[in-house]
């Protein structure tokens, strides 16, 4: 067996009240001024950047805020963040929000220390030096970007999402305070939760899965099956929010080290081409890609196990097979039913498939597909599930 690697931040704080402990940890790092990278909403929301800035000030740390991270962060966002970093005089970065804020901040931090352009780092381990120190404060339960070596940035000129997989973009400290997640709207809770499920399942059937990543993936699947519907319907349910924070982190541990598959490779193209929400794209593609992956005997056996895990932890998902259980969960949490509903066009399948096959996430899919097969999966997801 080949030597396996395991990547994650040095320190990770999870649970209700983790933010206060995190501020103490940040103060110990010895930096003077933070650039808070976030989205337009959290830049001014009382419980967003102003709250973080206040807590930092109390700990003797100055801060500036960059609120330009779009839902699918772009090369332009990274460049604007770099300019703000230079103007602010900050000596470290804090990302606040979900995957978009974290990915944008990673892009800024990586280029700040390595130079060049963010486009230079597309692919696997293209950087030479660790990024500028980054602390990731998470407010969603899904992407796990706060603890991974993955950064997804949209190249506006090519209309593609660049997958940057690099050990140097792993944050120094991640904070998952479930209290910050109680304000997530229903749709975002559902989409990010299904994103986490996709991470766990793709890691579990990955060609480089290990006993460590398997353990993380299995527990994540169990928790998501049980707690995601509760978190969607009862946003203030503290137990559901905290368990989903753990679930998405476990799924992140799994895919950060076992990587992903064609669900993400294809979803990245939909996001880059149409500016669609990543979690929704994953949820729509997941059952169709895994149906394709059942053509591999080992993957099929593992997917059968996933089906049993889903139903064992949520009897409402009983639907005869793993594919049915995944679709049932998507229905329960209110995911749109088709790519057509999202405005995807059949005439774009050829371009989408061509770009998906270039995405580094597809390298660990159980079956290596042809372009025609990828087009076929897009076609299946085009109609209602």
Secondary structure by P-SEA (a helix, b strand, c coil): ccbbbbbbccccccccaaaaaaaaaaaaccccccbbbbccccccccccaaaaaaaaaaacccccccccccccccaaaaaaaaaaaaaacccbbbbcccaaaaaaaaaaaaaaccccccccccccccccccccbbbbbbcccccccccccbbbbbcccccbbbbbbcccccccbbbbcccccccccaaaaaaaaaaaaaaaaaaaacccccaaaaaaaaaaaaaaaccaaaaaacccaaaaaaaaaaaaaaaaaaaacccccaaaaaaaaaaaaccccaaaaaaaaaaaaaaaacccaaaaaaaaaaaaaaaaaccccccccaaaaaaaaaaaaccccccccccccccaaaaaaaaaaaccccccccccccaaaaaaaaaaacccc
